């Protein structure tokens, strides 16, 4: 399984079912030679992802299609919690 680390801002939440949602994140760049315009990942509601917030994510099960990177969130942390507090 391939995994990537992504730092991005949540731009959309798509309700899937009682347990999971799809989350879209703003992204402009290249992954594995394919030009991307957004990232769409599936994750549990227990991740408490909020629209407009920035996150550091580990994403697995990657598929790139038509400029969209699709995957599953393995780990996620708000970017504001990642800064050195000293």
Secondary structure, DSSP 8 states (H G I E B T S, - for coil): --EEEEEEEEEEEEE-SSSEEEEEEEEEEEETTEEEEEEEEEEEGGG---TT-EEEEEEEEEEEETTEEEEEEEEEEEGGGSS---
